[in-house]
Amino acid sequence: MIGTLLRATWRRRRSMVLLTAALATTLLLPRRADAQLGIDVGAKAPDAALETLDGKPVTLAETIKGKVAVIEFWATWCSVCKELEPRMEAAQRKHASVTFVGVAVSANQSAERVRRYTAQHLGGFTHLYDRKGDAVGEYDVPATSYVVVVNKAGVVVYAGVGGTQDIEGAIQKALK
């Protein structure tokens, strides 16, 4: 009886290891150069219900309407977001006419935690909290550190993820 249980446990474990290896291999395979994560470049920027860090409802559309906007989906715990932070702050200082919006995802963080973090970081940004995940869903956000740049017409001109994104180049596309 114990031998049968042990064999069944090892079979399940082996199946889980094989499934995990298959998923990891799929996720780590190089993507095509033209493959894109998240929202399509050229798409109209969707609206989403968010809230300010003090809990007031706001929409993303009213925040960015008629403006060149840089939207970053981020989290206080995201190391890649912290790597990207100096680039974002430098771009914000250089481009006073561009609206910078930090959309804090609600995964593993509260609005209060975001409020404490933003008191010392990312000054000059409009900070919003995605409590229900509406913006994450509408923008098809693949990961934190996801940046979307929108031109004045509300069209997505750039979407990318990672700590070494060319934020300046993306803004230049939106300003054309």
KOLVOLUM-101463 format. One record per residue (C-alpha): residue number from 0; residue in three letters; z, y, x. Coordinates in nm, 2 decimals, padded with zeros to 4 digits. Each point is the difference from the previous one (the first is absolute). Example, Ala and Ser with C-alpha at 12.3 -4.5 7.8 and 13.67 -1.06 7.14 Angstrom:
2
+-----+------+--------+--------+--------+
: seq : type :     zz :     yy :     xx :
+-----+------+--------+--------+--------+
:   0 :  Ala :  00.78 : -00.45 :  01.23 :
:   1 :  Ser : -00.07 :  00.34 :  00.14 :
+-----+------+--------+--------+--------+
This chain:
176
+-----+------+--------+--------+--------+
: seq : type :     zz :     yy :     xx :
+-----+------+--------+--------+--------+
:   0 :  Met :  00.00 :  00.00 :  00.00 :
:   1 :  Ile :  00.10 :  00.25 :  00.28 :
:   2 :  Gly : -00.31 : -00.10 :  00.19 :
:   3 :  Thr : -00.23 :  00.07 : -00.30 :
:   4 :  Leu :  00.17 :  00.34 : -00.05 :
:   5 :  Leu : -00.04 :  00.09 :  00.37 :
:   6 :  Arg : -00.37 : -00.10 : -00.01 :
:   7 :  Ala : -00.06 :  00.21 : -00.31 :
:   8 :  Thr :  00.18 :  00.29 :  00.16 :
:   9 :  Trp : -00.21 : -00.02 :  00.32 :
:  10 :  Arg : -00.32 : -00.03 : -00.21 :
:  11 :  Arg :  00.09 :  00.32 : -00.19 :
:  12 :  Arg :  00.09 :  00.18 :  00.33 :
:  13 :  Arg : -00.32 : -00.11 :  00.16 :
:  14 :  Ser : -00.20 :  00.12 : -00.30 :
:  15 :  Met :  00.18 :  00.34 :  00.01 :
:  16 :  Val : -00.07 :  00.03 :  00.38 :
:  17 :  Leu : -00.37 : -00.08 : -00.06 :
:  18 :  Leu : -00.02 :  00.25 : -00.29 :
:  19 :  Thr :  00.18 :  00.27 :  00.21 :
:  20 :  Ala : -00.24 : -00.06 :  00.29 :
:  21 :  Ala : -00.30 :  00.02 : -00.23 :
:  22 :  Leu :  00.12 :  00.33 : -00.15 :
:  23 :  Ala :  00.08 :  00.14 :  00.34 :
:  24 :  Thr : -00.34 : -00.09 :  00.14 :
:  25 :  Thr : -00.17 :  00.16 : -00.30 :
:  26 :  Leu :  00.20 :  00.32 :  00.04 :
:  27 :  Leu : -00.05 :  00.02 :  00.37 :
:  28 :  Leu : -00.38 : -00.07 :  00.01 :
:  29 :  Pro : -00.19 :  00.31 :  00.10 :
:  30 :  Arg : -00.15 :  00.19 : -00.29 :
:  31 :  Arg : -00.36 :  00.11 : -00.02 :
:  32 :  Ala : -00.05 :  00.34 :  00.15 :
:  33 :  Asp : -00.11 :  00.13 : -00.33 :
:  34 :  Ala :  00.28 : -00.16 : -00.20 :
:  35 :  Gln :  00.25 :  00.25 : -00.15 :
:  36 :  Leu :  00.35 : -00.03 : -00.12 :
:  37 :  Gly :  00.13 :  00.17 : -00.31 :
:  38 :  Ile : -00.19 :  00.26 : -00.20 :
:  39 :  Asp : -00.37 :  00.05 :  00.07 :
:  40 :  Val : -00.13 :  00.30 :  00.18 :
:  41 :  Gly : -00.21 :  00.20 : -00.24 :
:  42 :  Ala :  00.23 : -00.09 : -00.30 :
:  43 :  Lys :  00.16 :  00.26 : -00.22 :
:  44 :  Ala :  00.37 :  00.03 :  00.10 :
:  45 :  Pro :  00.19 : -00.16 : -00.28 :
:  46 :  Asp :  00.30 :  00.15 : -00.17 :
:  47 :  Ala :  00.35 : -00.16 :  00.01 :
:  48 :  Ala :  00.34 :  00.07 : -00.15 :
:  49 :  Leu :  00.25 :  00.08 :  00.27 :
:  50 :  Glu :  00.32 :  00.19 :  00.03 :
:  51 :  Thr :  00.14 :  00.27 :  00.23 :
:  52 :  Leu :  00.29 : -00.10 :  00.22 :
:  53 :  Asp :  00.24 :  00.15 : -00.25 :
:  54 :  Gly : -00.14 : -00.22 : -00.28 :
:  55 :  Lys : -00.24 :  00.24 : -00.19 :
:  56 :  Pro : -00.32 : -00.16 : -00.12 :
:  57 :  Val : -00.32 :  00.12 :  00.16 :
:  58 :  Thr : -00.36 : -00.13 :  00.03 :
:  59 :  Leu : -00.19 : -00.04 :  00.32 :
:  60 :  Ala : -00.30 :  00.17 : -00.16 :
:  61 :  Glu :  00.18 :  00.32 : -00.07 :
:  62 :  Thr :  00.14 :  00.00 :  00.35 :
:  63 :  Ile : -00.34 : -00.02 :  00.17 :
:  64 :  Lys : -00.24 :  00.15 : -00.26 :
:  65 :  Gly : -00.26 :  00.23 :  00.17 :
:  66 :  Lys :  00.14 : -00.05 :  00.34 :
:  67 :  Val : -00.08 : -00.19 :  00.32 :
:  68 :  Ala :  00.29 : -00.25 :  00.01 :
:  69 :  Val :  00.13 : -00.25 :  00.24 :
:  70 :  Ile :  00.21 : -00.26 : -00.18 :
:  71 :  Glu :  00.21 : -00.25 :  00.20 :
:  72 :  Phe :  00.16 : -00.30 : -00.16 :
:  73 :  Trp :  00.31 : -00.06 :  00.22 :
:  74 :  Ala :  00.35 : -00.13 :  00.02 :
:  75 :  Thr :  00.31 :  00.10 :  00.20 :
:  76 :  Trp :  00.02 : -00.35 :  00.15 :
:  77 :  Cys : -00.37 : -00.01 :  00.10 :
:  78 :  Ser : -00.03 :  00.00 :  00.38 :
:  79 :  Val : -00.38 :  00.06 : -00.02 :
:  80 :  Cys :  00.07 :  00.31 : -00.22 :
:  81 :  Lys :  00.23 :  00.13 :  00.26 :
:  82 :  Glu : -00.28 : -00.05 :  00.26 :
:  83 :  Leu : -00.24 :  00.20 : -00.22 :
:  84 :  Glu :  00.25 :  00.27 : -00.07 :
:  85 :  Pro : -00.07 :  00.23 :  00.30 :
:  86 :  Arg : -00.38 : -00.01 : -00.09 :
:  87 :  Met :  00.08 :  00.09 : -00.36 :
:  88 :  Glu :  00.23 :  00.28 :  00.10 :
:  89 :  Ala : -00.25 :  00.15 :  00.26 :
:  90 :  Ala : -00.27 : -00.01 : -00.26 :
:  91 :  Gln :  00.22 :  00.17 : -00.26 :
:  92 :  Arg :  00.09 :  00.28 :  00.25 :
:  93 :  Lys : -00.37 :  00.05 :  00.08 :
:  94 :  His : -00.14 : -00.01 : -00.35 :
:  95 :  Ala :  00.21 :  00.24 : -00.22 :
:  96 :  Ser : -00.26 : -00.01 : -00.28 :
:  97 :  Val :  00.02 : -00.38 : -00.03 :
:  98 :  Thr :  00.26 : -00.16 : -00.23 :
:  99 :  Phe :  00.20 : -00.28 :  00.16 :
: 100 :  Val :  00.16 : -00.24 : -00.25 :
: 101 :  Gly :  00.24 : -00.28 :  00.10 :
: 102 :  Val :  00.02 : -00.27 : -00.26 :
: 103 :  Ala :  00.31 : -00.20 :  00.07 :
: 104 :  Val : -00.03 : -00.35 : -00.12 :
: 105 :  Ser :  00.30 : -00.14 : -00.18 :
: 106 :  Ala :  00.01 : -00.34 :  00.18 :
: 107 :  Asn :  00.34 : -00.03 :  00.18 :
: 108 :  Gln :  00.09 :  00.37 : -00.03 :
: 109 :  Ser :  00.14 :  00.23 : -00.25 :
: 110 :  Ala : -00.09 :  00.36 : -00.08 :
: 111 :  Glu :  00.33 :  00.11 :  00.16 :
: 112 :  Arg : -00.09 : -00.18 :  00.33 :
: 113 :  Val : -00.34 :  00.17 :  00.00 :
: 114 :  Arg :  00.17 :  00.34 : -00.07 :
: 115 :  Arg :  00.23 : -00.05 :  00.30 :
: 116 :  Tyr : -00.29 : -00.10 :  00.22 :
: 117 :  Thr : -00.23 :  00.29 : -00.10 :
: 118 :  Ala :  00.28 :  00.25 :  00.05 :
: 119 :  Gln : -00.07 : -00.05 :  00.38 :
: 120 :  His : -00.36 : -00.12 :  00.00 :
: 121 :  Leu : -00.34 :  00.09 : -00.13 :
: 122 :  Gly :  00.08 :  00.36 : -00.08 :
: 123 :  Gly : -00.27 :  00.19 : -00.20 :
: 124 :  Phe : -00.10 : -00.32 : -00.19 :
: 125 :  Thr :  00.02 : -00.04 : -00.37 :
: 126 :  His :  00.23 : -00.30 : -00.04 :
: 127 :  Leu : -00.04 : -00.23 : -00.30 :
: 128 :  Tyr :  00.16 : -00.33 : -00.09 :
: 129 :  Asp : -00.20 : -00.29 : -00.15 :
: 130 :  Arg :  00.29 : -00.16 : -00.19 :
: 131 :  Lys : -00.22 : -00.22 : -00.22 :
: 132 :  Gly : -00.28 : -00.06 :  00.25 :
: 133 :  Asp : -00.26 :  00.18 : -00.21 :
: 134 :  Ala : -00.17 :  00.18 :  00.29 :
: 135 :  Val :  00.02 : -00.32 :  00.22 :
: 136 :  Gly : -00.19 : -00.18 : -00.27 :
: 137 :  Glu : -00.25 :  00.27 : -00.08 :
: 138 :  Tyr : -00.09 :  00.05 :  00.37 :
: 139 :  Asp :  00.01 : -00.37 :  00.08 :
: 140 :  Val :  00.23 :  00.07 :  00.29 :
: 141 :  Pro : -00.02 : -00.29 :  00.25 :
: 142 :  Ala :  00.30 :  00.10 :  00.21 :
: 143 :  Thr :  00.23 :  00.29 :  00.09 :
: 144 :  Ser : -00.15 :  00.25 :  00.24 :
: 145 :  Tyr : -00.30 :  00.01 : -00.24 :
: 146 :  Val : -00.17 :  00.34 :  00.01 :
: 147 :  Val : -00.25 :  00.13 : -00.26 :
: 148 :  Val : -00.18 :  00.33 :  00.05 :
: 149 :  Val : -00.15 :  00.17 : -00.30 :
: 150 :  Asn : -00.24 :  00.30 :  00.00 :
: 151 :  Lys :  00.03 :  00.30 : -00.24 :
: 152 :  Ala : -00.22 : -00.18 : -00.25 :
: 153 :  Gly :  00.25 : -00.28 : -00.02 :
: 154 :  Val : -00.22 : -00.26 :  00.18 :
: 155 :  Val :  00.15 : -00.24 :  00.26 :
: 156 :  Val : -00.16 :  00.08 :  00.33 :
: 157 :  Tyr :  00.23 : -00.22 :  00.22 :
: 158 :  Ala :  00.23 : -00.30 : -00.05 :
: 159 :  Gly :  00.18 : -00.18 :  00.29 :
: 160 :  Val :  00.31 : -00.17 :  00.12 :
: 161 :  Gly :  00.19 :  00.00 :  00.33 :
: 162 :  Gly :  00.18 :  00.21 :  00.24 :
: 163 :  Thr : -00.30 :  00.12 :  00.20 :
: 164 :  Gln : -00.22 :  00.14 : -00.28 :
: 165 :  Asp : -00.22 :  00.29 :  00.08 :
: 166 :  Ile :  00.16 :  00.24 : -00.26 :
: 167 :  Glu : -00.18 :  00.30 :  00.15 :
: 168 :  Gly : -00.34 : -00.16 : -00.04 :
: 169 :  Ala :  00.08 : -00.10 : -00.35 :
: 170 :  Ile :  00.10 :  00.35 : -00.09 :
: 171 :  Gln : -00.32 :  00.14 :  00.15 :
: 172 :  Lys : -00.20 : -00.23 : -00.23 :
: 173 :  Ala :  00.18 :  00.14 : -00.30 :
: 174 :  Leu : -00.05 :  00.36 :  00.11 :
: 175 :  Lys : -00.38 : -00.03 :  00.02 :
+-----+------+--------+--------+--------+
